[in-house]
Structures are given as structure tokens and as C-alpha cells.
Amino acid sequence: MKDGRNYRLPIEAEWEYACRAGTDMPFAFGKCLSADQANYDGTYPFSGCSKGKYRRSTVSAASFTPNAWGLYDMQGNVWEWCQDWYGDYPSGAVTDPIGSNSGSRRVSRGGGWYGHAGLCRSANRNENSPVYRSSDFGFRLVLPAGQQ
């Protein structure tokens, strides 16, 4: 980027923390995620939740209400790449975990327009080859503290 700051992909723990926005529910908006809150295949809702619209493509950023911290589209629309290589979580409680430094598949989070609501859960994670490309994949950049 031209502004000279060092942006990067979020690590998986940062991504989930930002997505949850202080909540401990399946979604940043509560127990259910409606197709009025995120872009996903609303014909396949999360368990016990209502069906909704299926838009069949990405939508413009900020088309839905942001989470409690003002972050848009953390759930649905496009899967977001994370910096971490995919691997098993460590056993036991870990504060601010950092993923493996090597691997063959990267973590992606958030779910996309092409998937069901369960894939959009705050805790859901996926793995893909770093060369994978799809219309329901994208990224979000992080500007580390002190570089604002």
C-alpha cells in the first residue's frame, strides 16, 4: 500500500476475537444468523433458526449491519484468509494462540455466500491450499497497533 504502513493478514485468534466482538454465542448477533444480517445460503439456516434469502453471489462490503465493534461482514459473504497454517488446536486453555509456522494449508474463517449458516459461526474454521481461488474467498487486512 502506498501509505508506508505494514498491513498483514490477521492470525486466526485475532480474527475470531474481532468476529465475536465480545460475545460468546455461535454468531456475533446471537444464537441465530439471519440472511438479513449476513450473506450466506439462507435456505440452509443454523439449527433451530429461520430460513432466509439466498443471493447467489457476493455483495458489496458493508451491505449489512456491523457487529458490536463496528466491523462489517465478519460472517458470510466471503471466506477470509488468515495468516496461520492449519493445524490442530493445542490441548487445554491457551491465551492468544499463534498457529504453526509451517504447513500446506492455510486457515480461512467467516463462511461465504455459497455456504450454509453453520459455516459462518464465529468458531468455525476451514482449511485450504494457499493457491485456492474462488468467488467466495477474500481477505481482511490488519494494521498492527502503533501504526495508526
C-alpha positions as a Markdown table, in Angstrom:
| # | Residue | x | y | z |
|---|---|---|---|---|
| 1 | Met | 0.0 | 0.0 | 0.0 |
| 2 | Lys | 1.2 | 3.5 | -0.7 |
| 3 | Asp | 0.8 | 4.8 | 2.9 |
| 4 | Gly | 4.0 | 3.0 | 4.0 |
| 5 | Arg | 2.4 | 1.1 | 6.8 |
| 6 | Asn | 2.8 | -2.6 | 7.3 |
| 7 | Tyr | -0.6 | -4.3 | 6.9 |
| 8 | Arg | -0.9 | -8.1 | 7.3 |
| 9 | Leu | -3.5 | -10.9 | 7.4 |
| 10 | Pro | -4.9 | -11.5 | 10.9 |
| 11 | Ile | -3.8 | -14.5 | 12.8 |
| 12 | Glu | -6.7 | -16.9 | 13.5 |
| 13 | Ala | -7.1 | -15.8 | 17.1 |
| 14 | Glu | -7.3 | -12.1 | 16.2 |
| 15 | Trp | -9.9 | -12.9 | 13.5 |
| 16 | Glu | -12.1 | -14.8 | 15.9 |
| 17 | Tyr | -11.8 | -12.2 | 18.6 |
| 18 | Ala | -12.8 | -9.5 | 16.2 |
| 19 | Cys | -15.6 | -11.6 | 14.8 |
| 20 | Arg | -17.1 | -12.3 | 18.2 |
| 21 | Ala | -17.0 | -8.7 | 19.3 |
| 22 | Gly | -17.2 | -9.6 | 23.0 |
| 23 | Thr | -19.9 | -12.3 | 22.6 |
| 24 | Asp | -19.8 | -16.0 | 23.4 |
| 25 | Met | -22.7 | -17.0 | 21.2 |
| 26 | Pro | -22.5 | -19.0 | 17.9 |
| 27 | Phe | -22.7 | -15.7 | 15.9 |
| 28 | Ala | -21.8 | -12.2 | 16.8 |
| 29 | Phe | -25.5 | -11.4 | 16.6 |
| 30 | Gly | -26.7 | -14.2 | 18.9 |
| 31 | Lys | -27.8 | -17.8 | 18.6 |
| 32 | Cys | -29.0 | -17.4 | 15.0 |
| 33 | Leu | -27.8 | -15.6 | 12.0 |
| 34 | Ser | -30.4 | -14.4 | 9.6 |
| 35 | Ala | -30.0 | -13.7 | 5.9 |
| 36 | Asp | -30.8 | -10.1 | 6.8 |
| 37 | Gln | -27.6 | -10.0 | 8.9 |
| 38 | Ala | -25.1 | -11.7 | 6.6 |
| 39 | Asn | -24.7 | -13.1 | 3.0 |
| 40 | Tyr | -24.9 | -16.9 | 3.0 |
| 41 | Asp | -27.2 | -19.5 | 1.6 |
| 42 | Gly | -30.2 | -18.6 | 3.8 |
| 43 | Thr | -32.1 | -21.7 | 2.6 |
| 44 | Tyr | -29.8 | -23.7 | 5.0 |
| 45 | Pro | -30.2 | -21.9 | 8.4 |
| 46 | Phe | -28.3 | -22.8 | 11.6 |
| 47 | Ser | -30.1 | -25.5 | 13.7 |
| 48 | Gly | -33.4 | -24.2 | 15.0 |
| 49 | Cys | -33.2 | -20.9 | 13.1 |
| 50 | Ser | -35.4 | -19.4 | 10.4 |
| 51 | Lys | -34.8 | -19.8 | 6.6 |
| 52 | Gly | -33.9 | -16.8 | 4.6 |
| 53 | Lys | -32.8 | -15.4 | 1.3 |
| 54 | Tyr | -30.0 | -16.8 | -0.9 |
| 55 | Arg | -28.4 | -14.1 | -3.0 |
| 56 | Arg | -26.1 | -16.5 | -5.1 |
| 57 | Ser | -23.2 | -14.1 | -5.2 |
| 58 | Thr | -21.0 | -11.7 | -3.2 |
| 59 | Val | -22.5 | -8.4 | -2.2 |
| 60 | Ser | -20.8 | -5.0 | -1.6 |
| 61 | Ala | -18.9 | -4.6 | 1.6 |
| 62 | Ala | -20.9 | -3.0 | 4.5 |
| 63 | Ser | -24.3 | -4.2 | 3.0 |
| 64 | Phe | -25.3 | -5.5 | 6.4 |
| 65 | Thr | -25.3 | -4.2 | 10.0 |
| 66 | Pro | -21.8 | -4.3 | 11.6 |
| 67 | Asn | -21.0 | -6.3 | 14.7 |
| 68 | Ala | -20.9 | -4.7 | 18.1 |
| 69 | Trp | -17.4 | -3.4 | 17.4 |
| 70 | Gly | -18.3 | -1.8 | 14.1 |
| 71 | Leu | -16.8 | -4.5 | 11.9 |
| 72 | Tyr | -18.7 | -5.4 | 8.8 |
| 73 | Asp | -19.1 | -8.7 | 7.1 |
| 74 | Met | -17.2 | -10.8 | 9.6 |
| 75 | Gln | -19.7 | -13.6 | 9.0 |
| 76 | Gly | -20.7 | -14.6 | 5.5 |
| 77 | Asn | -20.1 | -13.0 | 2.0 |
| 78 | Val | -16.5 | -14.3 | 1.6 |
| 79 | Trp | -14.2 | -16.7 | 3.5 |
| 80 | Glu | -11.3 | -14.7 | 4.8 |
| 81 | Trp | -7.8 | -15.9 | 4.7 |
| 82 | Cys | -5.8 | -15.9 | 8.0 |
| 83 | Gln | -2.0 | -15.8 | 8.4 |
| 84 | Asp | -1.9 | -19.2 | 10.2 |
| 85 | Trp | -1.2 | -22.5 | 8.7 |
| 86 | Tyr | -3.9 | -25.0 | 9.5 |
| 87 | Gly | -3.3 | -27.5 | 12.4 |
| 88 | Asp | -4.9 | -29.0 | 15.4 |
| 89 | Tyr | -5.5 | -26.7 | 18.3 |
| 90 | Pro | -3.3 | -27.3 | 21.4 |
| 91 | Ser | -5.0 | -29.1 | 24.3 |
| 92 | Gly | -6.0 | -27.1 | 27.2 |
| 93 | Ala | -6.6 | -23.4 | 27.6 |
| 94 | Val | -4.4 | -21.0 | 25.6 |
| 95 | Thr | -4.3 | -17.2 | 25.6 |
| 96 | Asp | -3.6 | -15.5 | 22.3 |
| 97 | Pro | -2.6 | -18.7 | 20.4 |
| 98 | Ile | -0.4 | -18.4 | 17.3 |
| 99 | Gly | -0.7 | -21.2 | 14.7 |
| 100 | Ser | 2.1 | -23.3 | 13.3 |
| 101 | Asn | 4.9 | -21.6 | 11.3 |
| 102 | Ser | 4.6 | -24.1 | 8.5 |
| 103 | Gly | 2.2 | -26.4 | 6.7 |
| 104 | Ser | 0.5 | -27.0 | 3.4 |
| 105 | Arg | -2.9 | -25.4 | 4.1 |
| 106 | Arg | -4.0 | -22.0 | 5.4 |
| 107 | Val | -6.8 | -21.2 | 7.8 |
| 108 | Ser | -9.9 | -19.4 | 6.4 |
| 109 | Arg | -12.7 | -18.1 | 8.6 |
| 110 | Gly | -16.2 | -16.5 | 8.3 |
| 111 | Gly | -18.0 | -18.5 | 5.8 |
| 112 | Gly | -19.1 | -17.4 | 2.3 |
| 113 | Trp | -22.2 | -16.6 | 0.2 |
| 114 | Tyr | -22.1 | -20.1 | -1.2 |
| 115 | Gly | -22.3 | -22.0 | 2.2 |
| 116 | His | -24.8 | -22.6 | 4.9 |
| 117 | Ala | -25.2 | -20.7 | 8.2 |
| 118 | Gly | -23.2 | -23.1 | 10.3 |
| 119 | Leu | -20.1 | -22.3 | 8.3 |
| 120 | Cys | -20.4 | -18.7 | 9.4 |
| 121 | Arg | -20.2 | -19.5 | 13.1 |
| 122 | Ser | -17.6 | -17.4 | 15.0 |
| 123 | Ala | -15.7 | -20.5 | 16.0 |
| 124 | Asn | -15.9 | -22.3 | 12.6 |
| 125 | Arg | -12.6 | -22.7 | 10.8 |
| 126 | Asn | -11.7 | -24.1 | 7.4 |
| 127 | Glu | -8.5 | -25.1 | 5.6 |
| 128 | Asn | -7.4 | -24.6 | 2.0 |
| 129 | Ser | -4.4 | -24.6 | -0.1 |
| 130 | Pro | -2.8 | -21.1 | -0.4 |
| 131 | Val | -3.2 | -21.3 | -4.1 |
| 132 | Tyr | -7.0 | -21.9 | -3.9 |
| 133 | Arg | -9.1 | -19.3 | -5.6 |
| 134 | Ser | -12.9 | -18.9 | -5.5 |
| 135 | Ser | -15.5 | -16.1 | -5.8 |
| 136 | Asp | -16.4 | -16.7 | -2.2 |
| 137 | Phe | -12.9 | -16.1 | -0.9 |
| 138 | Gly | -11.3 | -12.8 | 0.1 |
| 139 | Phe | -9.2 | -11.2 | 2.8 |
| 140 | Arg | -9.2 | -8.5 | 5.5 |
| 141 | Leu | -6.1 | -6.7 | 6.5 |
| 142 | Val | -4.9 | -5.8 | 9.9 |
| 143 | Leu | -2.9 | -2.7 | 10.8 |
| 144 | Pro | -1.0 | -3.5 | 14.0 |
| 145 | Ala | -1.2 | -1.2 | 17.0 |
| 146 | Gly | 1.2 | 1.7 | 16.9 |
| 147 | Gln | 1.0 | 2.1 | 13.1 |
| 148 | Gln | -2.3 | 4.1 | 13.0 |
